[in-house]
């Protein structure tokens, strides 16, 4: 009788903990961005601001989250939730320099950053010297 009780308790405990294990990835969520829901649609004119940076070295030729191959010389960017293919006009607040980019990856992975730009886009905004800076981005397509 004792071994049956022990087995029953053990099975109950194991069953109770199965809900706590496994993947935290849910349909409609982006694992890389925590629990942020990936937008299905975004309105033209939607604007956001914050710190942006650029990436290129070490990523060139590798697959992006959208499935395309990253090219540091293309005008692309990573955003946590905007749909792939969204086009943004990104303006550096400090200088007024601007560039048009297309979302093809997820990120950035540094807290409080809103965009990771390709190396080519980052250079247009002067990030190759500063590393990062404040931007305003507007959905244009």
Buried (B, 14 or more C-beta within 10 A) or exposed (E): EEEEEEEEEEEEEEEEEEEEEEEEEEEEBBEBBEEEEBBEEBEEEBEBEBBBBBBBEEBBEEEBBBEBEBBBEBBBBBBBBBBBEBBBBBBBEEEEBBBEBBBBBBBBEEEEBBBBBBBBBBBBBBBEEBEBBEBBBBBEE
